[in-house]
Amino acid sequence: MGIKEKIKKIPKAPGVYMLKDGCGDTLYIGKAKDLSKRVPGYFQEKRPRTARQMSMMERVKDLDYIVTTSEEEALIYEANLIKEKRPKYNVELKDDKSFPFLKLMLNEKFPRMIITRKKVADGSRYFGPYTRVKLLRNALSVMKGIFPLRQCRRIPKEVCLSYHIGQCMGPCVGEISEKGYAEIVRQMVLFLEGKKTTLLKELTGQMNELVKKESFEEAVIVRNRISALSEVPGKKLRDYSGWGDVAVKLKRLLRLPRLPLRIEAFDVSNISGQDASGSMVYFNNGRPDKSNYRKFRIKHVKAIDDYAMIREIVRRRYKRLKEEKGAFPDLIIIDGGKGHLNVAYDELVRLNLRHVPVASIAKREEKIYTRGAKTPLDINRDSQILYFIQQIRDEAHRFALKYHHKLRCKAVSPKL
């Protein structure tokens, strides 16, 4: 394929490009936020050029490019390729004293990554140099989400905000072993060396092995890492920005014994105590599974008493599930406040199911209550966790109203 045909096929995506001579030797390596806009510009005759650029373009007979997930990743790849190929016309990085590096502090028990302009013989490993410090900071921020190394200068005695938002694995409190942490460091080094294909192959194999062992929480973390590294330019993959992250964060926030893969949520509906009904919706792996929804016609409560109704439907659901020796959910969500939570938990205790985690969400305040906490959880209104729980609560409410409406229609319809 000739160079003109290659130019026409350049995608609208970030990446790294290489201009080559007739023998295939690389003359120049650059990065671009949009390859389709940057690369063709070199071949426009009316474009003003310096003498050096004119000399280079006279020798350019071929080109190649690598599509990346972001401009930040292109920055990492560019530096690696320049160091590897030493192209003649990349002069700006020859004097690397004025450019920033990424410093991996391997002399620490749990290594961290920082940006620096000085190289010191202290056992650390340096990557770079890089041409744009602002873009490098952005790249480091992105990597924190993919490779959650610690960021604190001194290891604290308790976890910090970085742990709760998934940007640290909590080595300070033993949430990850030295061996497990070293594996994340090794994976980050592969990425920084530009060996993403090798890394993705390794991660995919690791994820499959974890699934076979039913280590689902760890498998989700690895899957999120794969998704982030494979992200289509300009689009967010659902697994990375959605359910995978929420499941891990929800487990930490609610201190659940395992990942909440199976969630059941309850709500009740009545008008002036008439035709009271209840609902249970079932979410599996973050998605509604309507084949496992359940509806309840309130049998034993005559007055307007939401607490008593919640008691009844929770008791009926789990008494039957216990008799059938079915699988209990990883988390129960109750539509209501602290009082609704307490009566639901009381019924679980009566059934000897106190080990099943339960939480509630109040409608107006949108506050999440848990057992053992005097005050609701402090969660931002725009957080993924709150949004996910609201989705489940709203689905339970919708299902309850739908069944209640059906019962009302039957009650008022004329008998033929």
C-alpha positions as CSV (number, residue, x, y, z in Angstrom):
1,M,0.0,0.0,0.0
2,G,1.4,3.4,-1.0
3,I,1.8,6.3,1.3
4,K,-1.2,8.2,-0.2
5,E,-3.5,5.2,0.5
6,K,-2.2,5.0,4.0
7,I,-3.0,8.6,4.7
8,K,-6.6,8.2,3.5
9,K,-7.1,5.3,6.0
10,I,-5.7,7.1,9.0
11,P,-8.4,6.9,11.8
12,K,-9.9,9.8,13.7
13,A,-8.3,8.8,17.0
14,P,-5.3,9.6,19.3
15,G,-2.1,7.8,18.7
16,V,1.6,7.8,17.7
17,Y,2.9,8.2,14.1
18,M,6.2,7.3,12.5
19,L,7.6,8.9,9.4
20,K,10.0,6.6,7.6
21,D,12.5,6.6,4.7
22,G,12.6,4.2,1.7
23,C,14.6,1.7,3.7
24,G,12.1,1.5,6.5
25,D,14.2,3.5,9.0
26,T,12.2,5.8,11.3
27,L,13.0,9.5,10.7
28,Y,10.5,11.1,13.1
29,I,8.1,10.0,15.8
30,G,5.2,12.2,17.0
31,K,2.0,12.0,18.9
32,A,-1.4,13.4,18.1
33,K,-4.8,13.9,19.8
34,D,-6.3,13.2,16.3
35,L,-4.1,11.3,13.9
36,S,-6.4,12.1,10.9
37,K,-5.8,15.8,11.4
38,R,-2.1,15.8,12.3
39,V,-0.4,13.4,9.9
40,P,-1.9,14.6,6.5
41,G,-0.6,18.1,7.4
42,Y,3.0,16.9,6.8
43,F,2.2,16.2,3.2
44,Q,0.5,19.4,2.3
45,E,2.8,21.3,-0.1
46,K,1.6,24.8,0.9
47,R,2.4,24.3,4.5
48,P,5.4,26.5,5.6
49,R,8.4,24.5,6.6
50,T,11.8,25.0,8.2
51,A,14.9,23.9,6.3
52,R,15.2,20.9,8.7
53,Q,11.6,19.9,8.0
54,M,12.1,20.3,4.2
55,S,15.1,18.0,4.4
56,M,13.1,15.4,6.4
57,M,10.1,15.4,4.1
58,E,12.3,14.9,1.1
59,R,13.4,11.6,2.6
60,V,9.9,10.5,3.9
61,K,8.6,7.6,1.7
62,D,6.5,5.7,4.2
63,L,4.6,6.0,7.5
64,D,3.1,4.0,10.3
65,Y,1.0,4.7,13.3
66,I,-0.3,3.2,16.5
67,V,-3.8,4.0,17.7
68,T,-4.1,4.6,21.5
69,T,-7.0,5.0,23.9
70,S,-6.0,8.6,24.7
71,E,-3.6,11.4,24.1
72,E,-2.0,10.7,27.4
73,E,-1.3,7.1,26.4
74,A,0.2,8.4,23.1
75,L,2.6,10.5,25.2
76,I,3.8,7.4,26.9
77,Y,4.2,5.4,23.7
78,E,6.0,8.3,22.0
79,A,8.7,8.5,24.6
80,N,9.3,4.8,24.5
81,L,9.5,4.6,20.7
82,I,11.9,7.6,20.6
83,K,14.2,6.0,23.1
84,E,14.0,2.6,21.2
85,K,14.4,3.9,17.6
86,R,16.4,7.1,18.1
87,P,15.0,8.9,15.0
88,K,17.3,11.4,13.5
89,Y,14.8,14.3,13.4
90,N,13.6,14.1,17.0
91,V,16.0,16.6,18.5
92,E,13.9,18.0,21.4
93,L,14.5,15.0,23.7
94,K,18.2,14.7,23.3
95,D,18.9,17.1,26.2
96,D,16.6,15.4,28.7
97,K,17.6,17.5,31.7
98,S,14.8,20.0,31.2
99,F,12.0,17.4,30.7
100,P,10.0,15.5,33.3
101,F,10.2,11.8,34.0
102,L,8.0,9.3,35.7
103,K,9.8,7.9,38.7
104,L,8.8,4.5,40.1
105,M,10.2,4.3,43.6
106,L,11.3,0.7,43.8
107,N,13.4,1.3,46.9
108,E,10.1,1.5,48.9
109,K,8.2,-1.5,50.4
110,F,5.1,-0.5,48.4
111,P,6.4,1.5,45.5
112,R,4.7,4.7,44.3
113,M,5.0,6.7,41.1
114,I,5.8,10.5,41.0
115,I,6.8,13.1,38.4
116,T,10.3,14.5,38.7
117,R,12.9,16.4,36.7
118,K,15.9,14.9,38.5
119,K,17.5,11.5,38.1
120,V,19.0,10.1,41.3
121,A,20.8,6.8,41.8
122,D,18.5,5.6,44.6
123,G,17.2,2.3,43.2
124,S,14.2,3.9,41.5
125,R,13.3,3.3,37.8
126,Y,12.7,6.3,35.5
127,F,10.5,6.4,32.4
128,G,10.7,9.2,29.9
129,P,11.6,12.0,29.4
130,Y,8.2,13.4,28.3
131,T,7.6,16.6,26.3
132,R,4.5,18.0,28.0
133,V,4.3,18.1,31.8
134,K,0.5,18.9,31.9
135,L,-0.3,15.9,29.7
136,L,2.0,13.8,31.8
137,R,0.1,14.8,34.9
138,N,-3.1,13.8,33.2
139,A,-1.5,10.5,32.2
140,L,-0.5,9.8,35.8
141,S,-4.0,10.5,36.9
142,V,-5.4,8.0,34.4
143,M,-2.9,5.4,35.5
144,K,-3.9,5.8,39.1
145,G,-7.3,4.5,38.2
146,I,-5.9,1.5,36.3
147,F,-2.9,0.6,38.5
148,P,-3.9,1.7,42.0
149,L,-0.6,2.2,43.6
150,R,-0.3,4.1,46.9
151,Q,0.1,7.9,46.7
152,C,1.0,8.9,50.3
153,R,4.6,9.8,51.1
154,R,4.4,7.9,54.4
155,I,2.3,4.8,54.9
156,P,-0.6,5.7,57.2
157,K,-2.3,3.6,59.8
158,E,-5.7,3.7,58.1
159,V,-7.1,3.9,54.6
160,C,-7.6,7.3,52.9
161,L,-9.9,8.7,50.3
162,S,-7.8,7.1,47.5
163,Y,-8.7,3.7,48.8
164,H,-12.5,4.5,48.9
165,I,-12.5,5.7,45.3
166,G,-10.6,2.7,44.0
167,Q,-7.2,4.4,43.4
168,C,-5.3,2.5,46.1
169,M,-5.5,-1.1,47.2
170,G,-4.9,-0.3,50.9
171,P,-1.5,-1.8,51.6
172,C,-1.4,0.3,54.8
173,V,-4.0,-1.9,56.4
174,G,-3.1,-5.2,54.8
175,E,-5.8,-5.2,52.1
176,I,-3.2,-6.4,49.6
177,S,-0.1,-8.5,50.1
178,E,3.4,-7.4,49.0
179,K,3.2,-10.1,46.3
180,G,-0.1,-8.8,45.0
181,Y,1.1,-5.2,45.1
182,A,4.3,-6.2,43.2
183,E,2.2,-7.8,40.5
184,I,0.4,-4.4,39.9
185,V,3.8,-2.7,39.8
186,R,4.9,-5.2,37.2
187,Q,1.8,-4.7,35.1
188,M,2.3,-0.9,35.2
189,V,5.9,-1.3,34.0
190,L,4.7,-3.3,31.0
191,F,2.3,-0.5,30.1
192,L,5.0,2.1,30.5
193,E,7.3,0.1,28.3
194,G,4.6,0.1,25.6
195,K,3.9,-3.6,25.9
196,K,0.1,-3.2,26.2
197,T,-0.7,-6.2,23.9
198,T,1.3,-8.5,26.2
199,L,-0.3,-7.0,29.3
200,L,-3.8,-7.4,28.0
201,K,-3.1,-11.1,27.1
202,E,-1.8,-11.7,30.6
203,L,-4.8,-9.9,32.3
204,T,-7.3,-11.8,30.2
205,G,-5.8,-15.1,31.3
206,Q,-5.6,-14.0,34.9
207,M,-9.3,-13.0,34.8
208,N,-10.4,-16.3,33.4
209,E,-8.5,-18.2,36.1
210,L,-10.1,-16.1,38.8
211,V,-13.6,-16.8,37.4
212,K,-12.9,-20.5,37.4
213,K,-11.9,-20.3,41.0
214,E,-15.1,-18.2,41.7
215,S,-13.0,-15.3,43.0
216,F,-15.5,-12.9,41.5
217,E,-14.4,-9.8,43.3
218,E,-10.8,-10.1,42.1
219,A,-12.1,-11.0,38.6
220,V,-14.1,-7.8,38.4
221,I,-11.1,-5.7,39.4
222,V,-9.0,-7.3,36.6
223,R,-11.9,-6.9,34.2
224,N,-12.0,-3.2,34.9
225,R,-8.3,-2.9,34.2
226,I,-8.7,-4.7,30.9
227,S,-11.6,-2.4,30.0
228,A,-9.7,0.7,30.8
229,L,-6.7,-0.4,28.7
230,S,-9.0,-1.4,25.8
231,E,-11.2,1.6,25.9
232,V,-12.4,2.7,22.4
233,P,-11.3,6.3,21.7
234,G,-14.1,8.7,22.4
235,K,-16.3,6.2,24.2
236,K,-16.5,4.9,27.7
237,L,-16.8,1.1,28.1
238,R,-19.8,0.3,30.3
239,D,-18.0,-2.2,32.4
240,Y,-15.3,0.2,33.5
241,S,-17.4,3.3,34.3
242,G,-20.5,1.4,35.5
243,W,-21.3,-1.8,37.3
244,G,-17.7,-3.2,37.9
245,D,-16.5,-0.1,39.8
246,V,-19.8,0.3,41.7
247,A,-19.8,-3.4,42.9
248,V,-16.3,-3.0,44.3
249,K,-17.0,0.4,45.9
250,L,-20.3,-0.8,47.3
251,K,-18.6,-3.8,48.9
252,R,-16.1,-1.5,50.6
253,L,-18.6,1.2,51.6
254,L,-21.2,-1.2,53.1
255,R,-18.4,-3.5,54.4
256,L,-20.0,-6.5,52.7
257,P,-18.5,-10.0,53.2
258,R,-18.5,-10.5,49.4
259,L,-19.2,-8.7,46.1
260,P,-22.9,-7.9,45.8
261,L,-23.6,-9.9,42.6
262,R,-27.1,-10.8,43.7
263,I,-29.3,-8.0,45.1
264,E,-32.9,-8.1,46.2
265,A,-34.9,-4.9,46.9
266,F,-38.3,-4.5,48.6
267,D,-41.1,-1.9,48.5
268,V,-44.7,-1.7,49.6
269,S,-47.7,0.2,48.0
270,N,-51.1,1.1,49.4
271,I,-53.8,3.8,49.2
272,S,-55.6,4.4,52.5
273,G,-54.7,0.8,53.5
274,Q,-56.7,-0.6,50.6
275,D,-55.3,-3.4,48.4
276,A,-51.9,-3.1,50.0
277,S,-49.2,-4.9,48.1
278,G,-45.4,-5.4,48.1
279,S,-42.7,-6.1,45.6
280,M,-39.3,-7.6,45.4
281,V,-37.0,-7.0,42.4
282,Y,-33.9,-9.0,41.7
283,F,-30.6,-7.6,40.2
284,N,-27.9,-10.0,39.0
285,N,-24.5,-8.6,38.1
286,G,-25.9,-5.0,38.1
287,R,-28.8,-5.8,35.8
288,P,-32.5,-6.5,36.5
289,D,-33.5,-10.2,36.2
290,K,-37.3,-10.0,35.9
291,S,-37.7,-13.8,35.9
292,N,-36.8,-13.6,39.6
293,Y,-39.1,-10.7,40.5
294,R,-41.7,-11.4,43.2
295,K,-45.0,-9.7,44.1
296,F,-46.9,-9.9,47.4
297,R,-50.5,-9.2,48.3
298,I,-50.5,-8.1,51.9
299,K,-52.5,-10.6,53.9
300,H,-51.9,-9.9,57.6
301,V,-51.9,-6.1,57.9
302,K,-55.2,-4.2,57.7
303,A,-54.1,-0.7,58.9
304,I,-51.8,1.7,57.2
305,D,-48.6,0.4,58.6
306,D,-45.6,0.3,56.3
307,Y,-43.4,-1.2,58.9
308,A,-45.7,-4.1,59.4
309,M,-46.0,-4.6,55.7
310,I,-42.2,-4.7,55.2
311,R,-42.1,-7.2,58.0
312,E,-44.6,-9.4,56.3
313,I,-43.1,-9.5,52.8
314,V,-39.5,-9.9,54.1
315,R,-40.6,-12.8,56.4
316,R,-42.6,-14.5,53.6
317,R,-39.8,-14.2,51.1
318,Y,-37.0,-15.6,53.2
319,K,-39.0,-18.1,55.1
320,R,-39.9,-19.7,51.8
321,L,-36.4,-19.3,50.4
322,K,-35.1,-21.0,53.5
323,E,-37.6,-23.9,53.2
324,E,-36.7,-24.3,49.5
325,K,-32.9,-24.2,50.4
326,G,-32.4,-21.5,47.8
327,A,-29.5,-19.1,47.4
328,F,-29.7,-16.0,49.6
329,P,-28.8,-12.5,48.1
330,D,-25.5,-10.8,48.7
331,L,-27.4,-7.7,49.7
332,I,-31.0,-6.7,50.6
333,I,-32.2,-3.2,50.0
334,I,-35.3,-1.8,51.7
335,D,-37.2,1.3,50.4
336,G,-37.4,3.4,53.5
337,G,-35.5,4.9,56.4
338,K,-33.9,3.6,59.6
339,G,-37.2,2.3,60.9
340,H,-37.9,0.2,57.8
341,L,-34.3,-1.1,58.0
342,N,-34.7,-2.2,61.6
343,V,-37.9,-4.1,61.1
344,A,-36.5,-5.9,58.1
345,Y,-33.4,-6.9,60.0
346,D,-35.6,-8.0,62.9
347,E,-37.3,-10.5,60.7
348,L,-34.0,-11.8,59.3
349,V,-32.9,-12.3,62.9
350,R,-36.1,-14.3,63.7
351,L,-35.3,-16.5,60.7
352,N,-31.7,-16.9,61.9
353,L,-30.5,-15.0,58.8
354,R,-28.7,-12.1,60.5
355,H,-25.6,-12.8,58.3
356,V,-27.5,-11.6,55.2
357,P,-26.5,-7.9,54.7
358,V,-29.3,-5.3,54.6
359,A,-29.4,-1.6,53.9
360,S,-32.2,1.0,53.2
361,I,-32.6,4.2,51.2
362,A,-35.0,6.9,52.2
363,K,-37.1,8.5,49.4
364,R,-37.0,12.2,50.1
365,E,-33.6,12.6,51.7
366,E,-32.0,10.0,49.4
367,K,-29.9,8.8,52.4
368,I,-28.6,5.3,52.8
369,Y,-28.9,3.6,56.2
370,T,-26.9,0.6,57.4
371,R,-27.1,-1.6,60.5
372,G,-24.9,-0.5,63.3
373,A,-24.6,3.1,62.1
374,K,-26.4,5.9,64.0
375,T,-26.3,8.3,61.0
376,P,-26.8,7.7,57.3
377,L,-23.8,7.1,55.1
378,D,-22.1,10.3,53.8
379,I,-22.4,9.8,50.0
380,N,-22.3,12.5,47.4
381,R,-25.6,12.9,45.5
382,D,-23.9,12.5,42.2
383,S,-21.9,9.3,43.2
384,Q,-22.2,6.1,41.1
385,I,-23.1,4.2,44.3
386,L,-26.1,6.3,45.2
387,Y,-27.3,6.4,41.6
388,F,-27.1,2.6,41.4
389,I,-29.0,2.0,44.6
390,Q,-31.6,4.6,43.5
391,Q,-32.1,2.6,40.3
392,I,-32.8,-0.5,42.2
393,R,-35.1,1.3,44.6
394,D,-37.0,3.0,41.8
395,E,-37.5,-0.4,40.0
396,A,-38.9,-1.9,43.2
397,H,-41.2,1.1,43.6
398,R,-42.3,0.8,39.9
399,F,-43.0,-2.9,40.3
400,A,-45.0,-2.4,43.5
401,L,-47.1,0.4,42.0
402,K,-47.8,-1.7,38.9
403,Y,-49.1,-4.7,41.0
404,H,-51.1,-2.4,43.3
405,H,-52.8,-0.7,40.3
406,K,-53.7,-4.2,39.0
407,L,-55.3,-5.1,42.3
408,R,-57.2,-1.8,42.4
409,C,-58.5,-2.4,38.9
410,K,-59.8,-5.8,39.8
411,A,-61.5,-4.5,43.0
412,V,-63.4,-1.8,41.2
413,S,-64.3,-3.6,37.9
414,P,-68.0,-4.7,37.7
415,K,-68.7,-8.4,38.2
416,L,-70.4,-10.0,35.2
